[in-house]
Amino acid sequence: MKLETQMSYKLLLSSTLILLLTACGSGDNNTLSPGASTDNSPDDITPSSPEETVYTGVFLDSAVQGLHYTTATQSGTTNEQGEFDFQTDETITFSIGGITLPPTPAKLYLTPLSLYQTDDINQLEVVNLIRLLQTLDLDGDASNGIEITEQAHQLATNLNIDFSGDDFDQQVADFINQAGSAHQTLLANDEAIAHFQLTLNDINNKELNSCTSTHEKIGYSGFFNTISHNVSGKATIIDDCTIEISQFSYDGGGPLVYFYGATDHEYAGDNAFRLGNLLTGTIFNDATISITLPQGKSLDDLTGLSVWCVDFNANFGQMEFTP
């Protein structure tokens, strides 16, 4: 991604996330107005109760404009900041025409991960949803926000989609072709995931979490042992959620290659996890990269890193953090 595109993307996301803490209280509509009759006895008057506060949340894969939503008390369409209204302890359901997304507890921010109650960005339903959202974006540039048009809603009025189906691409092919967006075919998995990961990184690292510097591992570092594809470099723990990769080299080969974290170098184990963006296809030569721990993970969950090829469980190079 070009530098200017990254800057505009981060500015857009930052301005969107600032709005996450917005809440607007509504007034009490049950009080008597000046001059109203007071003939009723106290026993006849029902005491007024405070109305629930209405909060403003944001739906993000970039800010998604044009999603329809409903809760028990609220309904509407997300605006250009991806905003929706809700009250405490409500469930919210988003939709595009007849395509109803899984209901989820309403919060100040939601992502496709929230809808499927997962932290796995590679879960099939999540991947297919972000592919659809990004493909339906009116101008085809998800870095400046995603806009779902009313034309898309109308075309999808009678459409029912199985996001876990092996034939997902075929289910939405005609819909995408007629939706009026810049893309006429679905985006590839890797492209959609790479964009969504940028959003998650900014959420985790800069906006919603205050990344403290209290863990005993801060300052730990180590050098990658080269196994294949010319992997080399140094990893240093900067703070409680940030790791800097410096002097990094990698020839860009291999399918689905990422940084992976694990304890005791068990990168194929159930507790291993991915950090940062897709590395495949980019040649790195003495580069510096900042990666962020994903939601739900801490420095206690890793003792080292690998440049890991997911498809073949292949380790291209690994390091261990030491004081």
N, C-alpha and C positions, 0 to 999 in steps of 0.2 A: 504494500500500500504506500502510495506516495506520501511524503511528509505533510504536504498541505492537506491531504485528505484525512490523515490521522489527526491533525490539529483540529480541523473542523468537526470531526467525529467526536473528539474528546470534549470540545466546547459544547457541542449539542448535548452530549450525555451529561456533562456537569450541570448545565442549566436545567436539564430535566430532573436530575436527582435532587437538586436543591429544593424542588417542590414537594419532595416526598414527605416532609414534615408539616405540610400545610393541612390545617383543619379549620373548618368553619362551623361554629355553633349556630343553631337556629333558635329563634326567639320563642317565647311562650305564648301560644295563640289562645290560651284558655282564660286569660285575665280579663276582667271587666274593663271596657273602654270608658273614658270620661263621659259622664252624663247617662250611662246605662242605668237601667232600673235596678234598685236594690230592694224591691218589695219582697223577694224571696227570703224566707227565714234561713238562718244558718244551716238548719237540718236539710234544706232543699238544695244547697250548693255543694257540688262535687269538687273537692279540692283539686287544684290543677297540679300536674306533675311535670317536672322538667322534661323537655324533649331530648331524645338521644342526640349526641354530637354526630355530625356528619363529617367523616374524614375523606381526604383525597389521596388515593393511591395511584400508582403508575405501573403500566404493563410494559415490559422491556424485552425487546430483541432488537436493539435501538428502540426508541419510543414508537409504539405502534398506534397509529391514528386510524380510526374507522372501525374498530371492533365494537360490535353491539354487546351490551352486558346487562345482566339483571341480578338483583339481590332481593331479599324479602321486602325491602323498603325503597330501593333505588333502581333506576334503569336509565339507559342512555347509550351514547356512543363515545368511545374514547376520543379525546381531542388530539391536537398535534403534539402535545407533550405526553401522550399516552395515558392521560388521567381518567380515572373513574371514581365514583363516589360510593361510600359504603358506611355502615354503622358497625359498632362493636359486635363481635361474635357472629357475623353474617357469613354466609356462603355466597360466592359470586360465580356466575356462569357466563362465559364469553361465547360469541357465535359469529359466523360469517354466513348469512343467509340461513340455509337449513343445516349447515355444518355446526353442530353444537360441540363445544370443547368440554372436557371434564370439569365439573364443578370443583371449586377449591375454597378453603377459608380465605376470606378477603384480608389483605395486609397492605401496608404502605407501599410495598413494591412486590410485583409478581413477575415471573418469567415462565417460559414453557416448562422449565424444570418443576416449578411449583405445581403446575396443572397435573403432572404425572407423579408428584410426590417422590422425586428422585434427585440425586446429585450426579447422576450419570449422564453426561452430555451426549454419549453415544447410544443411549436407549433408543430403540427404533422409532417409537412414537414421538419422542422429542425431536429427533432428526427430521422426520417427515413433516412435523409441524413447523419447524423453523425454515425448512425448505419451502413450504407453501407460503408462509408469511413473507419471506424475502422475495419470492418469485412474484407475488401479487403486488409488491410495492410499485406504485404508479410510475415513478421515474427510474426504477431499476437500480437505484443507488441507496442501499440500506444504511450506509454510513451517515446519511443526513436525515435519518428517520424512515419509518415504513408507513406508507399511506394505503389503506384498503379502501377502494372506491365503492360508491353505492351501486355501480354497475356490477361489481363482483358479488355484492349481496344479492342482487336481483337474479343473476345467473345461477347462484347457488341455492335458490329458494327451495328446490325439491331435491337437493343433493345430500346424500348421506355417505360419509367417508369413514372407512376403517383405517386409522392411522397405523395400525399394526399389521395391515395386510401386505402380503408379498407382492400384490398387484397394485400397490398404492399409486405408482406412476401412471398406470393405465386408468385408474379411477378418476384422476384429476386432469388427464391430458386435454380433453375437450374443453373443460372449464378454464384451464390456464390459457388455452389458445384464444378464447373469446373474451377474457376478462378485461382486456384493454390496457394491461400493464406493459412496461417496456420489454419484459421477458415473455417469450412465447412458449418456452419449455421450462420444466423444473430445473432449478439450480442443482448442481452436483452436491453430494453429501459433504465432501471436504470443504467446499467453498462456503456452504451455509454454516458448518460447524466453526470454521475459522473466524467468521464474522461474529457469531454468537459468543465465542470465547473472548473476543475483545471486550464485549459488553460485560461479561462476567468478571473479567480481570479488573475493569475500572470500578465495578460495583464493590468488589472485594477489597481492592487495594486503596482506593482513593476517597470514596464517597461515603459508604455506609459503615465501614468499620474503622475505628480508630486503632491503627496498628501500633501497639506499644512496643517497648524495648525492654522487656523484663526477663526473657527466657535465658537460662544459663548457656544455651548454645550460641547466642549471638556472638559473632566474631569467629566461630568455627569455620574452617575451610578445608579444601582438599583439591587435588589435581586428578583429572580423568585419566584412567589407564586406557590406552588405545587398544581396541579389539578389532574394529573394522571401520571402513569408510572414513579413515583419517580423523577420527574423533579425538580432540584434545581440548584442554582448557582448564580453568580453575573455577570452582564454585565457592561462594562466601555467603554466610548467613548475615544479612544486614539488620533485620529487626524480626519481630515475632511472626511476620507473615511474608517477608520478602527475601529472596535469594538472588544474588547477582552472579551471573555467569560471565567471566571475563576471559580474554585470550582464547575465545572459543573458535574451533575449526571443525568443519564437517563438510563432506563433499556433496551432500544433498540427496544421496541415493537411498533406495529402500522405500517400500510403501508404508504409509501411516507411521511415521517416526515422531516421537515426542520425548520430552524429558519425563522420566518416571521417578517417583519417590517410593522408598520402601525401607523397612528395617532389615538388617543383615543381608542386604542385596537380594532379597526375594522378590524380584520384580515381576515374576509370573504368578505371585501369590495373590490370594483374595484381598489382602490389605494394601497392595500396591496401588498407586494412584498417579494420574497424569497431572503435569504442571505446564502451563504456558501453551503456546500456539503450535500448530503443526510445523514440523521442521522440514518435512519432505519437500524436495524440489528447490530449496534455497541453499546456495553455497555460502558457507560462513568461513571467513578468514580473519582470525584475530579480532572477532566481534565481541561486543558486550551486550548482554541480554538480561533484563530484569524479569523474573518470574515470581508469581504470587501463589501462596498456598490456597487451594480451593476451599470452598465453604465446608465446615465440619472437620477440617484437618488442622493439625498444629505441628510444631517442630518435634513433638513427642512421637509423631507418626512416621518419622524417617531418620535413618542414620546415614543415608547416602543417596546418590542420584545415578540414573542411567540414561543414556541416549538409547531409547528402546523402540524396537520395531514391533508394533502391535500384532500385525498379521502373522508373523512367524515366531513370535516370542524370542526374538533375537536381540542380544545385548551388543550394541556397537561400541560401548565404552562406559565405564562406571567410575565413581569416586566415592570416598568416605569422608564425612565431616570429622575433623579432629581439632582440638584446641590449638 
